[in-house]
Amino acid sequence: MTVQDSGKVALVTGASRGIGYGVAEALVARGDRVCITGRGEEALKEAVERLGSDRVIGVAGKAHDEAHQAQAVERTMEAFGRVDFLVNNAGTNPVFGPMAELDLGVARKVFETNVISALGFAQQIWKAWQAQNGGAIVNIASVAGISASPFIGAYGMSKAAMVNLTLQLAHEFAPVVRVNAIAPAVVKTKFAEALYEGREAEVIAAYPMARLGVPKDIGGAAAFLTSEQAGWITGQTLVIDGGIFLNAGVS
């Protein structure tokens, strides 16, 4: 089936696989042209081929590298002439353990990759296109950022910061650019394997929807939040959790 060109362009970070790839796939399916970023050159190239090299480009680099941020935005503008949407998905979670023993250097790395990079990309795209032409930003946060997150505290703190970054940008960029966040629970990706590997049935038992999330669940939400149908939505964090927070009530 031929997809009609939407005339819109998106940049999705951390999109060679997992949630980022699911987001890029949803945007391509509705007719957007997309630039995806990721650290691995080969994985990025393969993702571009799967998504369609006629509509997608890839720019390899580390999300927290300001030179990479500038290059990704520049390449998108050169290839497509605009960049309407930004989806900040790139993230890391290299530590698992109690907060009392958290290496502060690791904590700084988590914030640099998960939060500061998102702000950097937002600044770059604001200056390159959105300030004059409008658009939308979606930050991929996490339920870890809106509740206690045992053993992944640094990640949770960074995602809480992403939720607040969303509020700050939504306030400052209005009415030209809408800024929202998505807070997923556990999504079946390589990134999240440690949270369910070897005990998936046990983990699923906590979810009223009786399954873990998959990347297209988040892709569909990102497509909606960057669409005209979401034209009066800004500064919000959409929780996509398979109902797991329903189990937090009094029983």
C-alpha atoms as one frame of an Amber mdcrd trajectory, in Angstrom:
protein
   0.000   0.000   0.000   1.334   3.428  -0.958   1.541   5.906   1.912   0.617
   9.498   1.133   3.364  11.969   2.036   2.294  14.032   5.047   4.719  16.817
   4.217   6.041  16.620   7.782   9.477  15.645   9.066  10.540  14.148  12.398
  13.805  13.504  14.192  13.745  10.523  16.564  16.723   9.890  18.841  17.859
   6.432  19.909  15.831   4.839  17.137  17.895   1.990  15.713  15.803  -0.435
  17.795  13.253  -0.672  20.605  10.874   2.144  21.446  12.635   4.648  19.200
  12.332   2.323  16.223   8.655   1.750  17.031   8.098   5.505  17.040   9.939
   5.982  13.747   7.942   3.126  12.201   4.640   4.751  13.226   5.653   8.133
  11.824   6.837   6.662   8.523   3.582   4.688   8.268   1.538   7.891   8.404
   3.655   9.558   5.723   6.316  11.491   7.625   9.936  11.581   6.577  12.239
  10.776   9.456  15.812  11.146  10.650  16.805   8.526  13.216  19.864   8.634
  15.450  21.771   5.998  17.395  25.257   5.108  18.570  25.887   2.112  16.319
  26.525   2.910  12.671  25.690  -0.588  11.423  22.515  -0.989  13.503  21.375
   2.435  12.342  22.011   1.559   8.711  19.972  -1.634   9.052  17.110   0.277
  10.683  17.083   2.803   7.838  16.877  -0.026   5.290  13.967  -1.666   7.139
  12.076   1.612   7.487  12.757   2.649   3.890  15.795   4.574   2.740  13.615
   6.644   0.422  11.952   8.257   3.467  14.447   7.799   6.288  18.027   8.876
   6.999  20.280   7.936   9.895  22.899   9.971  11.746  25.167   8.029  14.090
  26.559   9.522  17.279  26.201   9.833  21.045  23.068  11.675  22.114  24.838
  13.814  24.711  27.450  15.030  22.199  26.527  18.583  21.198  28.350  18.217
  17.878  26.226  15.148  17.108  23.043  17.020  18.010  23.974  19.847  15.649
  24.938  17.423  12.887  21.698  15.440  13.168  19.565  18.575  12.883  21.712
  19.953  10.049  21.511  16.695   8.095  17.743  16.571   8.568  17.360  20.112
   7.268  19.638  19.364   4.300  17.784  16.162   3.403  14.196  17.253   4.004
  14.192  21.047   4.349  12.367  21.114   7.675  12.040  19.347  11.034   8.546
  19.582  12.506   8.737  16.975  15.238  11.311  15.859  17.782  10.975  12.634
  19.758  13.594  12.441  22.519  13.955   8.712  23.126  17.709   8.179  23.572
  18.497   6.939  27.068  20.736   4.817  29.229  20.450   2.867  32.456  23.889
   1.414  33.249  23.434   0.807  36.979  21.233  -1.446  39.112  21.350  -1.136
  42.877  20.430   0.907  45.960  20.682   4.705  45.969  22.950   4.612  49.032
  25.647   2.991  46.918  25.049   4.862  43.653  28.252   5.996  41.967  27.863
   9.728  41.455  29.845   9.617  38.225  27.374   7.124  36.832  24.485   9.303
  37.990  25.969  12.237  36.088  26.287  10.072  32.955  22.643   9.023  33.214
  21.477  12.627  33.467  23.777  13.725  30.652  22.369  11.115  28.280  18.736
  11.024  29.402  18.012  14.676  30.168  20.673  17.121  28.970  20.725  15.551
  25.514  16.947  16.012  25.229  17.302  19.690  26.085  20.142  20.019  23.580
  18.126  18.530  20.733  15.138  20.715  21.650  17.325  23.832  21.546  18.821
  22.864  18.186  15.476  22.182  16.518  13.864  25.274  18.040  16.554  27.437
  16.440  16.654  25.559  13.135  12.910  25.364  12.424  10.331  25.278  15.184
  10.626  28.832  16.531   9.449  30.231  13.204   7.372  27.345  11.895   5.945
  25.462  14.860   5.776  21.740  15.534   5.739  19.339  18.446   8.117  17.600
  20.826   7.563  14.283  22.602   9.879  13.261  25.423   9.997   9.566  26.314
   9.936   9.486  30.106   8.964   6.454  32.209   6.690   5.356  35.029   9.989
   5.134  36.920   9.944   8.936  36.899   6.560   9.257  38.602   6.889   6.612
  41.320   9.555   5.005  43.467  11.791   2.803  41.321  13.721   0.299  43.447
  17.238  -0.457  42.167  16.927   1.873  39.142  16.861   5.104  41.117  19.250
   7.069  38.900  17.144   6.216  35.866  13.977   7.154  37.753  15.418  10.512
  38.795  16.395  11.280  35.211  12.932  10.422  33.943  11.350  12.628  36.619
  13.569  15.388  35.265  12.285  14.599  31.765   8.726  15.130  32.990   9.687
  18.528  34.413  11.684  19.403  31.289   8.479  18.749  29.362   6.615  21.262
  31.536   9.332  23.901  31.210   9.550  23.598  27.423   5.768  23.438  27.004
   5.424  26.708  28.897   8.281  28.470  27.112   7.629  27.205  23.565   3.851
  27.835  23.594   1.881  28.645  21.548   4.206  27.767  18.665   5.346  24.295
  19.738   3.486  21.706  21.794   5.600  19.621  24.189   4.377  16.424  25.843
   5.852  13.295  27.400   5.062   9.587  27.375   5.714   7.516  30.493   5.738
   3.812  29.604   5.844   0.910  32.034   7.915  -2.124  31.001   8.138  -2.438
  27.233   9.624  -5.564  25.649  12.930  -4.270  24.297  16.567  -5.211  24.644
  17.003  -2.110  26.824  14.452  -3.379  29.375  15.302  -7.108  29.286  16.787
  -7.102  32.789  13.375  -6.145  34.170  11.577  -9.253  32.877  14.066 -11.761
  31.425  13.625 -15.228  32.896  10.502 -14.227  34.832   8.213 -12.700  32.247
   5.097 -14.546  33.410   5.643 -13.292  36.952   6.079  -9.697  35.758   3.037
  -9.880  33.466   0.899 -11.045  36.405   1.061  -7.488  37.805  -0.453  -5.993
  34.644  -4.268  -5.896  34.316  -3.851  -5.941  30.523  -2.047  -9.297  30.918
   0.968  -8.402  28.777   4.009  -6.171  28.671   4.157  -3.227  26.314   5.640
  -3.442  22.827   7.309  -0.618  20.868   4.295  -0.009  18.627   2.230   0.857
  21.726   4.504   3.828  22.290   4.821   4.557  18.572   1.068   4.974  18.265
   0.975   7.367  21.195   3.842   9.441  19.793   2.100   9.617  16.428  -1.047
  10.887  18.136   0.783  13.510  20.224   2.470  14.893  17.110  -0.774  14.954
  15.121  -3.360  17.677  14.565  -5.789  15.648  16.687  -3.594  16.545  19.689
  -3.525  20.233  18.769  -4.787  21.426  22.183  -2.597  19.131  24.273   0.653
  20.421  25.746   2.607  20.007  28.968   1.104  16.579  29.625   2.648  13.233
  30.527   0.706  10.329  29.054   1.129   7.203  31.164   1.062   4.006  29.096
   1.330   1.220  31.627  -1.000  -1.660  30.750  -2.992  -0.716  33.843  -0.260
  -1.516  36.360  -0.912   1.639  38.375  -4.462   0.394  38.959  -2.941  -2.078
  41.389  -1.598   0.747  43.549  -5.034   1.521  44.992  -6.389   0.454  48.350
  -7.576  -3.148  48.250
